[in-house]
Structures are given as C-alpha cells and as structure tokens.
Amino acid sequence: MSHSSDTDPSDARARELSRQRQEQMSRFFVAFAVVEGLLLAVSVIAIYVLELIDPELGVWVLIGIGVLGGTVLSTYILSTNRRNQRELDKPDLS
C-alpha cells in the first residue's frame, strides 16, 4: 500500500510552509521573551531597588507590562495562525 501524500506537491508545500512558520515563530518568541524580561527586570529595579516608583503603584506597572505583553503575544499567535491557514488554503499555482 503506497502513500500518495509522500509525493503530493501540496503536502510538501504544506510541510515546508509549516517549517518556515515554526522557525519564524521561534525567533519571535525568543526576541519577545528577551524584551519582556528586560522590561520587567528594569521595572523591578526601578520600583524596588532604586525606589523611583512607589511600590504600590509599581505593582500596577508590573501588571500593566504583563497584560500588554500577553495581549501582544496573543495577537501575534492568532494573526500568525490566520495567515498560515490562508497560505494553506491558497491554490498551488505551480
């Protein structure tokens, strides 16, 4: 019993697209984590070490950074999934 999907060009296209998107998402997640981590670290230092911001207000700053980061991450994931689906749904013109 042979598998026609092994030689199906649309299946190969889908696998290649998936691989490219995974690499792109991995790069984004690493960059996002670095930026978010630095932003949180600087905020914590400004709030609790340097005492530039009142700790009661600082907690809300940290929560705001977390909410903003979560929103950006969720938006990116949803838009990437939609774009990937559109790419897969496109007819192969080759």
KAMOKA-V453099 format. One record per pair of residues at least 12 apart in sequence whose C-alpha atoms are under 10 Angstrom apart, sorted by the first residue. I is the first residue (numbers start at 1). J is the second residue. Records with the same first field share a line. If there is no record, write none. Layout:
I->J + J
This chain:
9->92 + 94
10->88 + 91 + 92 + 94
11->88
13->87 + 88 + 92
14->84 + 87 + 88 + 89
15->88
17->84 + 87 + 88
18->84 + 88
21->80 + 81 + 83 + 84
24->80
25->76 + 77 + 80
28->73 + 76
29->73 + 76
32->69 + 72 + 73
33->69
35->69
36->65 + 66 + 68 + 69 + 70
39->62 + 65 + 66
40->61 + 62 + 63 + 65 + 66
41->62
43->58 + 59 + 61 + 62 + 65
44->58 + 59 + 61 + 62
46->58
47->59 + 61 + 62
